[in-house]
Amino acid sequence: MAHDDLLLAPESLEALIAGLGDLRVVFGPQSAPALEQVRARLHGALAAQKAGDTARAIDGITTAMRTLAELADTLDPREAAMMRAIAGQFESALRRGDAAHAAEHVDRMRTHSGAVKKRGDEFKL
């Protein structure tokens, strides 16, 4: 698997962007500025990925993940700490080009969050 293929699929990033409004309900209205930062980072990551700038795309995704972990800290500090650790491991695997470990960390995030892959997406990050 090529290093570029390790980035989350654009469709997944677009789905995450679309779902940010739902997170505002969970985190409360005070989260709006941070969620807009996440939205901007993810849009930037999509643009970087489209332009072939993998490093900038990874930076955008991982920065967005860290911001979401900071928001989670207001609800459950232990959960947020775990999210930050998994995000760090994911970023490290991406930067090393380690497809197996990157996919493993994505699966851990999905399992922990309760997110499930759609049928046919079993082999996608």
N, C-alpha and C positions, 0 to 999 in steps of 0.2 A: 504494500500500500504506500503510495507516494505521500510525502510529508504534507503537501497541499490538501490531500484528501482527508487529513485528520481534522480539519476544521469542521465544525458543525455544518450540516447542509444548510444552504440559504433558506430553504423552506422551513427548517427548524428555527432558525433565527427570526424569520418573519413571523412564525407562530408565537414565539416568545414575545416579540414586540407587540403583536396584537393582544396578547394576554396581560400586558402590563397594567391595563385599566382594572382588571380583576384584582391585581395585587394592591392597588390603592384602597380597595374596600378592606382588605386584610390589614394593611399597615396604617390605614387612616389617612385623612386629608393632609396631614403634615408631611406625608411621604411624597407628595406630588413633585417637589423640586428634585429629589433624589431619583425618582422614577423617570423623570424627564432626562436626567443625566444618563441613566441606563439606556433609555430609548436612543439618545444621541450616540452613545458609544456603540450600540448594536448596529445602528444605521451606518456609522463610520466603518465598522468591521465588515459589513456587507459590501460597502464601496471599495474598501481595501482589498477584499477577497476578489472582487470583480476585476480590479486593476492588477491583480497578481502580487500584491504586497502582503505576503503571508505574515511577516513579523508584525505589521501594523494591525492586521486582522486579529491575530492572537492577542495583542495588547488590548484591543477594544473589547474582545469577548471576556478576557480575564478581569479587566477593570470593571466591566459591568457586573460580573459575578461577585467581585469584592464589594461593590456597592450594595448589591442585594443582600449579601451576608451582613453588612452593617445595618441594614434595615431590619433584618431578622433578629439582630442583637437586641432590639427594643422589645421584641416579643418573647424570645427564648435564647438567652446568652449561650447555653450549652449547644443548642441547635446551630446557632450562628458560628460558634467555634468549629464545629464539625464541618459546616459548609465551607468555611475558609480553608480548612485543612485539605478537603477534597479538591477545592478549586486550585489550591497551590500545587497539589500533586498532578492534577490535570494539566496545568500550565507547564510544569516541569517536563511531563511526558511529551507534550506537544513540541516544546523547544528542542528536545532530544531527538524528535522524530520517531518516538517509540509508540507505534500504532497500537500494539497489544495493551500496554499500560494506559494509554489515553482512553481507549475504549472501555477498559475495566473501570476507570474512574468515572466515566460518563454513566456506565451502568450502575455504579454505586450511588451516584447522584439521583438517577431515575428511581432506583429501588427505594432509597431513603425518602424521596419526596412523594412516592406513590405514583409517579408518572409511569405509564406503560407505553411500550412501542406498539404502533399499529401493525396489523398483520402485513407482512411483506417488508417491514423495516428492521427485521431481526439482525441484518448485517450492516446496518448504518450506525454511525456514531450517535 
